């Protein structure tokens, strides 16, 4: 007779499998940063993460923590909150763009089928996660990965037809929070959101402002 044990049988395969995510994450860099405080120096890690679905959506985020793994998780959450919808045409960008951000200058040029991504470093990582298949690029200035990644993200935002998904995500989060608190929006009660309703002011009245018949005194 085998001895009883309280440990679960790991061979049964009852572990919950993680669902595959539609986004791919790539850690661009992990740096050790210090901050001088009253008691000395405070050392933490800063992670830069690029998130994208390779179908036109890409995001960039940074996170700081005492551990590398936590910093990467924070950066990934920030990247998913601040994503950009890139307008793609036949696997490339719609038009040429030249953008300068801090000490970096980025130039992106549309390319024909079969060219590939002619880029390196942070530019290549961001463009691959955005789903760009053919593009020509040139980088001038600094070699800092974070600055170059921010420069190419701003360049993609300036493309004609590009949109930012952060506003819709914030609206959805606020709507969910109001639903948990029991608040109802105008659409929930059958009213449309109009600026006239937002500009209306509420005036408090007392008993002295009402006559015997129940009408407001002028």
N, C-alpha and C positions, 0 to 999 in steps of 0.2 A: 504494500500500500504506500503510495507516494505521499510525501509530507505536504501539508497545505501551506500555501503562501499567499500573502496579500498583494504581491506585485502583479500588475496586469500582464497578460500574455501579449507581447509585442508582435508575435508572429501571426496574429489573427488578421492583421491588416485593417483594423478598425479606426485607424487614424484618419482625420479629415483631410482630404487632399485639397491643396490650394488651387483655386480656379485661375486659369491663365489670364493675365492682365492684357488689355488691349494696348497698353503703353509699354515702351521699352525705355529702360533707364540706363544711363551711362555716367559714371563718376568722372567728371572732367579733371578735377584736381582735388587734393587734400593737403592743406597747408597748416602749419602750426603757427598760431598767432598769439601774441602776448599783449596784455594791457596792464599798465602801471596803476596800482591802486594805493591806498594809504598804507596797507600792510606789506606791500612789496609788489611782485609781479604775478599776474593771473594768466596762466597759460591754458589755451583751449585749441580746438581743432576747427578749421573752417573747410567745409566741403562745397564743391560746385558740381551740380548735377544737371544733366540735360535729359528731358523727358519728351517723347514723341511717339506718335502712332504710325509714322511713315506714310500717312495719307493726307498730310496737309496741316496737321496740328503739332506744334512744338512749344516747349516751355523751358525756361532757365530759372534755377533757384539756387540760393546759397543758404547754408545753415551752420551754426556754431554750437559746439557742445564740448563737454569734457572727454567724451569718447567719440571715436571716428564713426562707429555705426549709427549712433544717435544723430550726429551731425549730418550724415548722409540721408537719414530718414527725414529730418527737418527740411533739408534742401529739396528732396523729392516732393514733399507736400507743397512747398512754396512754388515749385515749378509747375505742378498740376493746377494751382490756383491762378497762375499768370501765364496762360497759354495763348498762342497766336495762331490764327487760322490763315495759312499761307495760300494764296491763289495760284494753283499749278495749271499749266497749259502744256499738254503733251510731255509731262515729266520735267519741265523746266519753269523758270520764273517768267512772268509776262513781259517784263521790260528791263532795261539796264538801269542800275541805280548806283549812285556814289554817295556814301555816308561817312561822316566823321563823328567819332565819339571819344572824348577825352584825348588820349595820345594815339588812338588807333584810327585809321582810315581804311574803309572797306569798299571795294568795287566789285559788283556782281553783274555778269553779262549772260544773257540767255544763250544756250548752246543747242545744236541739233542732236538728233537721236544718235546714240553711239559714242558721244563725246565722253560721258562719264562726269564725275565730280572732280574738276581740276581745282583742288583746294587741299589745305593741310591744317593740322592742328585743330583748334577750336572751331574754325569755320567748317571743316569737313564733318565734324561730329554733329553740329547743329543742322547742317544741310541734309545729312543722311537721315536724321530723326524726323525732319520735316517732310521727307518723302521726295526731295529733289533728286532726280536721276542724272540730269545733264546740266552743267553750269560751268562757266569760267569765272574765276575769282582772282583778285589780287589784294594783298594786304600790305599796308604801309605803316610804319611807326613801331609801336611797342610790340614786344613778344609776350606780354602778360596774357595768359589764357582767359582770365575772367573778363578783362577789358575787351579783348577780341570777341569773346562770346556775346557780351552785351552789345557790342557794335553791330554784329551781324543780326542779332535779334531786333534791334531798332531799325536796321535796314529792311528786314522782312516786314516789319510793321508799316513801313512807308510805301510798300508796294500797293498799286491800285487794286482795290478789292480785298485787302487784308483786314481782318477783324480780330478783336481781342475778346477772348471768352471769359475774362475775369469778371466783367459786369454781370453776365448771365449767371455765373456761378454764385456771386454774392447775392443776387436777387433770389435765387433758389434757396440758398442757406437762410436768408432772412425770412422767407416765406415759411420754411420748415420750422424756424424758431417761433414765429407767430402762431403757427398751427399748434405747437406744443403748449404754448401759453393760453390757447383758447381764443386768440384774436382772430377776427374775420376781416378779410379785405373787401374792397368794393365789389370785386368780381364775385366773391362768395355770396353776397347778398343781392346780386342781380344788377349792380351799378357798374358802369364803366369808369375807369380812372380818367378824370378830366381835371384840367388845371383850375376850372372855376370852383370845384369842390375844395381844392387845396387852399385857395385864397380866401374862402369864407371864414369869417371870424365868429367866435362864440361869445355872446354877451350875457353876463350874469344879471338877473333881475331879482328884486325883492318884493315883499307884499305891498310896499308903498307904491310900486310902479304899476299895480293892477287895481282897476276900479271894482265896484261892487258886482258889475255884470261879467267880470272876468276878462275885460279887454285891457290892453296895454295903454297907459296914459301917454299922451303925446308931450 
